[in-house]
């Protein structure tokens, strides 16, 4: 696609976010123009890069933080992902690793409810018990705060199979990696040379492929 067309699409997208998003629409017309110009100049045609930067700008709590963020934007998409992982609190890094590993290699769709169970398990068997219900998140949507911009929710219509062996139609909230580039980044060799090596993933970790393979997990509603 011609770079001019991509820049035009990026401009439209950024303008829409600055006008419609609660966190971004608060800025003055002058600041919005600065944000728009800075992101378009730094994007070099990378739409995904712009999406991630807007996610980061939503977290700015003051004019000072906004100015600092705009003057220190990551140069590449992978550098953006580096920053996202490095911003994860140390206490949440194991949760984030398990979640990203599951989403990167699962052969089935992963519901938000299943993701809660994933975070309460230790498939590597390094700790006891292998499943700890006390580690379930009270609000499943808090999972989205673990690694912002790298995961996304999609609402789908699905046929569900209940433990009682009957079926019904319902909503399936699918949790996915936000973009194919996230998986490419997570399995990249370059990642393992960075400070975020602890969160790099290996395809040979097969226990993250099938939910039913994990021991001692209570039966949950599973999509057919």
Buried (B, 14 or more C-beta within 10 A) or exposed (E): EEEEEBBEBBBEBBBEBBEEEEEBEEBEEEBBEBBBEBBBEBBEBBEBBBBBBBBBBEEBEEEEEBEEBBEEBBEEBBEBBBBBBEEBEEEBBBBBBBBBBBBBBBEEBBBBBBBBBBBBBBBEEEEEEBBBEEBEBEEBEEBBEBBBBBBBBEEEEBEBBEEEEEEEEEEBBBBBBBBEBBBBBBBBEEBBEBEBEEBBBEEEBEBBBEBEEBEEBEEEBBBE
